[in-house]
């Protein structure tokens, strides 16, 4: 349900595939309910590769209620709770 909510909100904001219409900026998003020690590597490890492929230097992970930022391989990874992400823009 969280992934569906994020998808619906991205469409409402005018994004198509992860790129806002009329704007050249790309940003990969990942959505998961919670980051745990068991799934964090799987959920985050590909983001630097994808970001570099898209030519950007940041990525966002939307979760239920965790928040932090860190950099890996020159890419800023932002973990943001869904409620806060929904209030942005």
C-alpha positions as CSV (number, residue, x, y, z in Angstrom):
1,X,0.0,0.0,0.0
2,X,2.9,2.4,0.8
3,X,4.4,1.8,-2.7
4,X,1.0,2.5,-4.3
5,X,0.5,5.7,-2.3
6,X,4.0,7.0,-3.3
7,X,3.3,6.1,-7.0
8,X,-0.1,7.9,-6.9
9,X,1.5,11.0,-5.3
10,X,4.4,11.1,-7.8
11,X,1.8,11.0,-10.6
12,X,-0.2,13.8,-8.9
13,X,3.0,15.9,-8.7
14,X,3.6,15.5,-12.4
15,X,6.4,13.0,-12.4
16,X,6.7,10.4,-15.2
17,X,9.1,7.6,-14.5
18,X,11.0,9.5,-11.8
19,X,11.5,12.6,-13.9
20,X,9.4,15.7,-13.4
21,X,7.8,16.8,-16.7
22,X,9.6,19.7,-18.2
23,X,12.5,19.4,-15.8
24,X,15.7,17.6,-16.7
25,X,16.5,16.3,-13.2
26,X,16.3,12.6,-12.5
27,X,16.2,11.1,-9.0
28,X,15.7,7.4,-8.2
29,X,13.2,6.5,-5.5
30,X,13.0,3.3,-3.5
31,X,10.0,2.5,-1.3
32,X,9.9,0.0,1.5
33,X,7.9,-0.2,4.7
34,X,10.9,-0.4,7.0
35,X,14.6,-0.6,6.7
36,X,16.0,-3.5,8.8
37,X,19.5,-5.0,9.0
38,X,18.1,-7.9,6.8
39,X,16.8,-5.7,4.0
40,X,18.8,-2.5,4.1
41,X,21.6,-3.7,1.8
42,X,19.0,-5.0,-0.8
43,X,17.0,-1.8,-0.7
44,X,19.9,0.7,-0.8
45,X,22.9,-1.0,-2.5
46,X,21.8,-0.4,-6.1
47,X,20.9,3.3,-5.6
48,X,24.4,4.7,-6.2
49,X,24.7,2.7,-9.5
50,X,21.3,3.8,-10.7
51,X,21.9,7.5,-9.7
52,X,25.2,7.5,-11.5
53,X,23.6,5.9,-14.6
54,X,20.9,8.7,-14.6
55,X,23.6,11.4,-14.1
56,X,22.4,12.5,-10.7
57,X,24.0,12.6,-7.3
58,X,21.1,11.8,-5.0
59,X,18.5,9.2,-4.3
60,X,15.5,8.9,-1.9
61,X,14.2,5.9,0.1
62,X,10.7,6.5,1.4
63,X,9.8,4.4,4.5
64,X,7.1,4.4,7.1
65,X,8.9,6.3,9.9
66,X,12.7,6.5,9.7
67,X,14.8,9.6,8.7
68,X,18.5,10.0,8.0
69,X,21.0,11.0,5.3
70,X,24.3,9.6,4.3
71,X,26.6,9.4,1.3
72,X,27.9,6.4,-0.5
73,X,30.0,6.3,-3.7
74,X,29.5,10.1,-4.1
75,X,25.7,9.8,-4.0
76,X,23.6,11.4,-1.2
77,X,21.0,8.9,0.0
78,X,18.1,10.4,1.9
79,X,15.8,8.2,3.9
80,X,12.6,10.0,4.6
81,X,9.3,9.0,6.3
82,X,6.4,8.9,4.0
83,X,4.4,11.5,6.0
84,X,7.2,14.0,5.6
85,X,7.8,13.3,2.0
86,X,4.1,13.8,1.3
87,X,4.3,17.3,2.8
88,X,7.3,18.3,0.6
89,X,7.3,20.3,-2.6
